[in-house]
Amino acid sequence: MDLSLIAALTPEPSILETILSYAWMIGCVAAGLGFVVFVHELGHFLVAKACGVKCEKFYVGFDWFPIKKIGPLTIPHSLFKAQWGETEYGIGILPLGGYVKMLGQDDDPRNAEAETERSQIETGEGVKLDPRSYQAKSVPARMAIISAGVIMNLIFGVLIAAVAYGMGVPEMPAIIGGTVPGSPAWEKLHPGMKAIQFGKTSAPYEHFRFDDMKRKVVFNGDDRDLEIRFRDLDGKEEWYTLRPSGRTKKETDFPSLGFYAASSRRVVVSSKNSEKVGGVESGDVLVAISGTELESDPAKFDPRVNELLASHPSGPLKVTVERAEKEEGAAEPKKDAPKRRIEVSLPDRPMRTLGLVMKIGPVVSIRENSPAAKAGFQKGDVIEQVNGAPVGDPLSLGQRLIPAGKSGEEYKFVVSRQDASGKSSTKEISVDPVAPLQYQDTFPFGGPTTIESIGLAFDITNEIASVESGSSAEKAGLTAGDVVTASQFVAVNDKARQEEVDDGPLGKDFGKPVELDNELRTWTRVHYQLQSIRPDTQVELTAKRGAKEVKVTLTPTDSKVFFDERRGLVFRPVEVKHQASGVAEAFVLGFREVRERLGDVVMTLSQLVSRRISPKHLSGPAGIIQAAGYSASHSIPMLLMFLVMLSANLAIINFLPIPVLDGGHMLFLAAEGIRRKPVPPHIQGWLSIGGLAFLLSLMLFATAMDVQRWFH
């Protein structure tokens, strides 16, 4: 399920609601991120005090800013500061971290000599280090002070994770909602399967999340098998060996098994779109389709929704929804509002077409134990005929072969097949179809399409097989044999173009020509995007006709034989509340959460170093704030879980052996302990400057990646 689609269909809030929502979100994010920094510095502060070190400053944020004045306005160094005892406490103007300033210690190597002099005192025996200075403490004491920040972050992580689980953490369970045509998951997995174990050496766990499953796939890579234990809807557990596909890496840099999250039956639909889906309202719960009652719990995934909608693509469809009654003028019903069942008729939704029938490609994938596998289909087969007739439009072939429910129905295929020597032959294959498992869908990445009723996936080429009579493609002069090489969407005017950029599926990429290929940017991708553009948007195609290049502009029209099986319905993702039964379990779950997030950070760093993950996916301060804002807008437990993840990141990153980080200080202290004398100040200085330059460069790079993602 694409969450951006849900956001696009959700009714727009009022201006006041938007302002209050943003104010709440910003406040939660600021408090949460500030508290993570505060806890880290509190660790340094408390242990330093316990070791007898004089702490002169305790700041969240830095009381320094590169610009001192803007015209007559002087930029303050701090938003708040107060002296209490020997320590100045404050909130700095630059929100990029925090620090504890101890006597005799300064992270700026340029101040090392001056700081050493400042920490010296005159005694009767001459000049000595102030016993309350950081430098006067033993190596173990200084190591304890330096490591205290990271340790405090881990303790804090366990505590806030325990609080979150005590409140109840909303989670998307690791349930397969559907699979991408032709993907490794499509070949072996069915909707409704739940992942409970990854790798036979690990322990099973009932509460794996969908994001956990995605991370396991990414960290595994596409060059080795991944063993996953699934439980199906009947309770049967079985191990599956799957190898993630590298096909999508050309688009995302991430390997994929080709599955997406499970949906509940709670509908999301905007009021302006309600007429197109038979008057169904946002918040309605689908409880029956064509008289078939569905799962009683509206939050649970019911694969029969996919099956029933896929089996009835055309004509009116009777569905029953449960609707909570609202009080007059209320935007949302009360929690305990009475509910009533309403029967509505969903109209069919024709697919949009350009009047082109593309040439079918070879079979690329066969679902295990499917009718196609049992009948003897092989990869590489090319379908020539179905039930004695030509294939027609391969995009709609799967929909045209949905069984009508008659027992003993049989499809007869004629396929061309090449043997090992390259010799072609034809073969007739008879197949007994079954009800489709899921929607016959095409996806943004392009790629294969399917005949769900027999479990077969095949490619669609970019070559035109025929042109529909009377279509704009025929009028534009396109003919069989032309090969489409590029597509471009064209708005009718500037206003329409801006609407496509602001609200359309392509965003800022709208209007840019796309070169088609045989892997990702295929005709199925053009077809997918065609379903989401404005009705008056045109499509400019570039085609090759022998050595000649042809450019035409086509107007999309509604198909009379090919329909959207979802009928415009969009459902919220399945979300369950994982709540601890007591304090003890909350802390067990909190410890597990911190351990898992630490493992994720270590694995990510390992993958970055080995170049299995591209550094372009790094996020800087802007990306962190954006992610925190998303979590805060969802719920307080989600924000707390984000802070757990951030604490784990801070603990690992800050302990890397990079000068100016805590790990760098530990490295210098370890060297001092071994050598029995400090590392020479000039060496510490140069290494610290190098470490600072590296970190600033990394931050600038990560921020640039954040900006690029915003504009792409």
N, C-alpha and C positions, 0 to 999 in steps of 0.2 A: 504494500500500500504506500503510495506516495503522500507523505504528510503535507507537502506543499499543495497538493490537490485539495486536501481537507481544508487547509487554511484558505484557499481560494474560494471554496464553496460555503464557508461559514459566514453567516450574516454579519455585516459590518456593525461594530458597536457605535454608540453615540460618541460625540467629541468629549464629553465629560467622562464617560467610561474609559475612553482611550487615554486621557490625561491621567486619571487616577490609576489606571493599570500600569502605565509607564512609570509613574512616580513610585508606586509600590515595588515594581520590578527593580528600578534603579536603586532604591533604598535597600532592598534585600541583597542585591549584588554587591553594593558598596560595603554593607555590614559583613557579608560572608567573606569576601576577599580580604577585607581589612582584618577580620578575625584570624584568618589563616596566617597572615603575616605577623599579627600580634602574638599568636601562640608560639611561632618559631622564635621570635625575639625574646619572648618571655622565658623560654628554655635557656637561652644564653644568659639572660639577666639573673635568673634565680640561682643557677649554678655558679656564676661569677660572684654573686653576693655570698653564697655559701663558702666559696674559696677565699673570701676576704678581699676581693678586687673592688676597687672604687669604680662605680658606674656613673659616668657624668651625664650621659644622655640615653633616653629610651624613646625612639621615634618609630612610628608607623608612617611610612612615606619618608622621603628625603627632604630635609630643610635646605634645599639648594635648587636653583632654577637657572638655566643658561641665560635667560633674558632678565635683566635687572629692572628695566623701566620700559614702559610703552607710553611715549609722550610724557605727559605730566604724571601718569600713574606709575607708582612704584609697586613692583611685584613682591608680595610678602614671602618670607622664607617658610612660614608655617601657617596652617589654618588655626592651630591652637597650640599653646604651650604653657606649662606651669612648673614652677620649681617646688619640689617637695624633698626636703632634706638636701642631700648632696647631688640629687639627680634631677635633671630637667626632662619632663615628660611632654611629648608633643605629637602632633599630626603634621607631617611635612606636606609641602605644596606639590611635590612630585610623587605621584602614586605608583611607584615602580618597585616597591619593596619596603624595607625598614632596616633599622640598625640599632645596636647598643654600642655606645662609645665608652670604652673602658680606658682608664689611665694607662698610658704606655702602649696602646694598641691603636693603629689606624690603618684602614684598608688602602689608603692612598699612599703608594710607595714614596711619593715625593715628600711626604711629611714624616717619614720614618726617623730621620736624624733629629728633627725638631721634637718629635714625640719622645724620643729616647732622652733628650736633654730635659724635657719637661717632667719626666718621671723620676728624675734623680733628685736626691736631697743631700744637704750638707750634714755630716755627722762629725763627731769628734775623731773618728777614724778616717775621715775624708769623704769623698763623694760616693754615695751608694744608691742603688735603686730603691725607690720608695717601696716598702714591703707590701703596700696595697696596690702596686702597679701590676698590670698583667704580665709584664716581662719578668717580674720577680718570682712568679710562681713556677712550680716544678712542671716538667713536661707532661706528666700524667694529669696534673690539675688543669693545665691549659687544654689538653686533649678533651677532658671532661667538659670544659666550658664550650669548646668549639662543637663537639658532637651533641650537646644538649638541645640545640635547635631542631636538629633532625629527629632526635628521639622524641622530643615534645610533639612534633608533627605527627609521628606515628601513634603516640598515645592519644592525641587529639582525634586522629582519624578513627581509631577504634571507638572512642567515646561518641563522636557525632554519628557514626554509622549505627551504633547501638541505639541512639536516640531515634534515628530515622526508622529503624526496624521496629522500635517500640511504637512509633506513630503509624507505621504501615507504609511500605515503599511500593508505589505503583510500578508494575513491571510488565513488559511485553514478553510472555513466555516463549521459549524456544520451540515454537510449533510451526510446522510448514503450512503456510496459507495457500501457496501455489508455487508452481515451478515455471521457469523460463523455457520456452520451446527449444528442444534439442540439447539442453544443458545436461551436465552430469546428474543433477538432482532430478530432472525430468525423466531420465532413463530409469531411475531406481526408486524414487521416493513418491509418496502420495500425499495429497493435502490431509492435514490432521495429525501427521506423525509428530511426536515430541522427542527432542533430543535429551537423553538423560546421562550420557557418558561420552567422553572424548578420549580415545586411546585406551587400550585394554590395561595399561599400567596405572591408570588414574582411577579415582573412586566415582561411583555414580552419584548424581545430585538431582533432586527433583525440581530445583528452582533455577535451573539455567535460564538465562534471558536470551532473547533474540540477538541482542548485541554481543553477548558472549559467543554465540554461534558464529556470528560474522567475524569476530576477532580471531577465533580458532582457525577459520578458513584463511584469513589474510596471513596470519603468522605461519601457517603451514606452507604457503607458497603453492605454485602450480607444477613443481617438479617432483612431488612425492605424494603418496596416497595418505588419506586421512580416514581413520577408522572412527565411526560414530555409531553409538547404540541408540536406536529409536524404539519408542513404544507406539504402536498404532492404536486406533480408536477401539479395537477389541481387547486391548490390554496385552497383546502379544509383543514381546521384545526380541529384537534381532539386530545383529551387527551388520553394518554396511561399509564397504570399502569404496571410497570415492576419491577421485583426483580432481582438485579444482581446475577450472578451465582458465587458460591464459588469454582466451579470446578477448574478454572485456578489458584486459590490462592495457590494450592499445587505446582505450577510451578513458579508463579510470586509474591505471597503474596498480590496480588491485585484482588478485585472482578471485574467482567466484565459483560457487557450486551451482548457482542459478536458482535460488529460491527467494520467496518474499514472505513477509510476515502475515500472520493470520488476522482476519477481520472479524469483528463482532457483527451483530445484526442491527446495531444502532445506526440509523441513517444520518448522513450529513448532506444537506441540500439547501441552497439559498432560496429565499422566498421568490426571487425573480425567475428561478428555474423550475419552480414547483409544478407548473402546468405541463412541462415536458416529461415529468415523471408521474403523471396521474394524480397530482395533488398531494403526494407524500411530503410530509414536513420534516424539517430537521429535528432530530430527537425521537422520531418514530422508531419503533422496534419491529422488525419483520418477524412475524410469528407463523405464517403459513404461505405456501406457494401452491396454487392450483389445488387447494384442499389438503395438501400434505403438511401436517403439523411439524414444526421445527423444534430444536432443542429448547427446553423450557427456560433455561438461564440465558438472558439476552447478552450477557458478557462473554459467553463461551463461543468458541468457533464451531460452526456446523457445516461440514463439507457439502451437505445436501443443497445448500444455497447455491454453490458453484454448479453442482450437477443439474439442478432443476432449471436454473436460469440458462445454462448452456444448452439444455435439451429443448428449450422453447424460445428460439431467437426471434420469431416473427409472429405477427398477429397480436391482438390484445391478450394480456396475461393477468389473471385474477390473483391478487395477493392480499393477505390480511396483515394489517399493522396494528400494534398496540400503541395508543397515544395517551400521554398523561394530560389531564385537563388543566388549563391555565386559568388563573383569575383574570378578569377583564383588565386589559392594559398592561399585564405582566409580560416581561420578555421571556421568562422561564417558568415552568411549573414548579410548585413546591415539592420537596423531597417525598412527602407522603401523599401527594395529590392522587385522587382516584384515576384509574385508567379505564379506557374503553377500547374495544376491538372495532376496527373499521375495515371494510373490504373496499379495495380500490382496483381499478383496471389500469394497468400500465400499458401505454401504447408502445409499439415497436419503434425503434430508432434506426433509420436507414444509415448505413455507412456512406461516407462521401467518396466519390470516385471521379476519376479523370477520363473514364471511358477507355482505359488501356487494359488489355489482358496480357500479362507478362508471361514469358516462357518458364515452364516449371523446371526446376533444377533437380539434382539427384537426391536420393534419400541420404540423410546425414546422421540420423539417430533413430533407434527403435527401442521403445519402452520394454523393459524386462517383463516376461510372462504376459505380454499383451497379445491380442488377436493377431497383430502383424507379425510378432515374433513366432507365434505358434504356426502361422500359415507359411512361413519360409521367406519372408522379405529379407533382403540383405542391404547393407549400406552400399551406396553407389547405384542402386536400381533407379531408373527413371520411369515414372508412370506415363504411359502413352494413352491408355483408355481406361474408363471406369464404366462398368455395366454396358459395354458395347458402344459408348459414346466418347467423344474427345474430352479431355480434361476440363477445358474451359478456363475460367479465371482460377488460378491456383490459390489465390488469397481466400476465396470463399469455398474452396473445395471441402474443407473440413466441416463447414456448416451445412453444406449440401448433403453430406454423408452422415448426418445425425440420424440414428435409427428411429423409426416411427413407433417402436415399441412392440412390433409384431415378432413373435417367436419364430425362429428358423430363418430370419432374414439373412441374406448373404450378398456380399459385394464381390464382383468379379473384376480383377485388375489385370491389365496387360502391361507388362513392364519390359523395358530393354535392359539387358545386363551384359557386362563385359567379363570375360574370363581372364585368367592370369596372363594369357598371351595377348590380350587386347581385342580378341574377337568378340563381336556383338551378336547377341541372340535375343529373341523375345520369349517371354514366359508368361503363362496365365496363372494367376494366384487367386484363390477364393478365400474370403475372410468372413467370419461371423462377427459383426460389430457388437459393441456394448455401449451403454450410456456413457457420455463423456465425463471425465473426472473433474474437469475445470473448464473455465472459459477458453475459447479458441482465440488467444490474444496475440497481438504483436506489440513489441516493446520499443522504447526509445533507442536501444542499442541496435535495432534492426535484427538481422540474422534470420534463422529458419522460421517456418510456420508449421502447423501440425494438422493431422487428422486425428482428433482426440478419441474418436469412437473406435479406432483400431490401434492407436499408440504408435503413430508414425510421424516423423519430422523430416521435412525436406526444404531445400533451398528454393528461393525464387530468384531467377536471374534478372538482370537489367535489360534483357532483350525483349522487344515487343513481339508477342506471338500473333495478336490480332487487335483490331480497333473496333469498338462498338459503333454500330451504325447510328448516325445522327448525333454523335457526341462531339464535343468541342475538339477532341483529339483528331477525329476524322476531318472536321472542317479545317483544322490547322494543317492537315496534310501529312500527319504521321502515318507510317505504314508498318506492316509486319517486317521484321528483320532489322528495323532501326534499334540501336542500342543507346539507352539513356545514360549519359555520362555525368550530368549535373542537374541539380534542382535549385530553385530560388523562389521564395514567396514574395509576392508583390502586392502591397496595399493599394487600395483605390485612391487614397488621398493621404495627406500628411496627418490628419486627425486619426484616421484608421491605423496608420502605421504606428503612431504613438501609443494607441490602445494595445496593439499587438506587443510592443516593446514593454509596456507597463504590466499587462495582465496575461499575455499569451504564453504558450509553452516554450517558445524560443527565447523570450526576453530580448536582450541586446543583440542576440545573434539573428534576430528576425531580419530578413532582407539580404543576408549574406549568402552568396552561392556556396553550395555544398557539392564537392566532387564525390560521386558515387563509386563504391568499390564492391568487392564480392564477399566482404567479411562483416563490417559494421555498418557502413553507410550504404545500405542496400535499399531495394525498392520497398521492403517492409517498413523501413524507417520513414520513408517519404509518406507511405500510407498512414502510419501512426500519427505523424505530425499533421496530416491533412484533416484528421478528425477533430482537432482542437483549435484550428484557426477560425477567424471570422468568416461568416458565410460569403461575404463579398470579396475576400482575399483571393487573388489569382496565383497561379503557379507557372513559373517560367521554366521550361525544360530545355536542356541542351542534349541533342542526340547525334550519334554518328550514323551516317548512311554511306557505307563504304568508306571512301576517303573524304567524303563531304561532311561538314558539320551543319546541323540544322537547329535553329532556335525557334521555339513556339511558346505562346502564352495561352494557358488553358484555364477554363472556369470550372471549378468543381460542381458536381451535381449529386443529388441523392440517388443511391443505388436502389433498384427495385427487387433485388434478389439477395442482398448481403446486408446483415443487420448487426447492431451492437448488442451482444448477448447480455451485457450488464443493464441495458435499458436506462442508462444514466444514473443508476444507483451507485452511491459511494458510501462505504461503511467505515465507522471508526475502527482503529486497530483493537484487537483483544488486549485488555489490560486487567491484570489481577493485582490485588493488594497482598504483598508478602509481609505479614505482621508476626512478630515474635510472640510466643505464648507467655513469656515472662522475662524477667531481667536477665536470668542466666542465658537463655537462648538468644536474647538481643546481643549480649556481649560475644557469644560464640559466632553469631552472624557478622557482627562488627569486625571481629578479628579476621574472619574469612574474607570479608570485603577488602580490608586493607592488604592482606596477603595477595589476593587476586590482582588488585590494582598495582601493587609493587611489581608483580610478575609481568604485568602488561607493559610497564615502563621499561623494565629491563629488556623484555623481548623487542620492544619498539626500537630501543637504542641499538640492540644487536642487529636488527634488520636494517637500520639506517647505515650502520658501519659496513655491513656486508652488501649494501646496495640492493637489498631485496625489496625495500620500500624507498620511494623517491623522497628526498628532503623537501620537495615542493608541497608536501602535505603538512609541514610544520605550521603551527599557529603561534602568533606572538600575543602581546597584551590585548590587542583589539579582538582577536579571535577568542581568547579566553573570556573576555568580558561578554562577548556575544553568546558564547555557549552557556555562561553563567546566567545570562538574562533569559535564555530559553528555559533553563531548568527552573529558575525562579518563577517564571510565568506559569509553569505547570503546577508546582506545589512545593511546600516547604520541605517535605522529605526528599524530593528530587534535587532541590538546591543543596541539602545536606550531603546527599550522595555525590553531587558534583564536587563539593568541598573535600570529601574523602579522596576522590580521584586527584584533585589538585594538591592535597597534602602529600599523597604518595609521590606525585611528580616532583614536588618541591624537595621531598626527602632524598630521592635518588639523584636528581639533577644537582642539588646543592652539595652533595657529597662526592661528586665527580672530582678527580684529582686535577682541577683546573685552578691555577692561582687566582686569588680574589674570592673564590668560593670557599665554603667551609672545608670541602675536600682538599683544596689546595693548601689551606692552613694546616690541615692534618698531615699532609705530605711533608711540609717544612718541619713540623714538629717531630715526625718520625725520623727525618734525616738528622735533626738535632739530637734526638735520643740515641741514635746509632753513633754519630760523630762525637758526642759529648760536648758539642758547641754549636751555636746557631749557624744556620746557613748565612753566608756573608750578605749584608744588607743590599749591596749593589746587585747581587744575583737575584735575591728576592724581588728587588725593584723591577729589574728587566723582565723577569718571568711574570710578575704581576701585571705590568703594562701589556705584555703579550696576551695574557689571559683576559684582561679587560677588553682589549681590542677584538679578540675572538668573540667574546660574548656580545659586545655591541654589534659586531658584524652579523652574528647569528640572529640577534633580535631584529635588526633592520631587514634581514632576509625574510624572517618569518612574518614580519609586518607586511612586507611587500606581497607575500603569498596570500595573506588575509585580504589585502586590497584587491589583488587579482581575482580572488574568489568572489568578492562582492560584485565586481564588474563583469564576471563571466557567468 
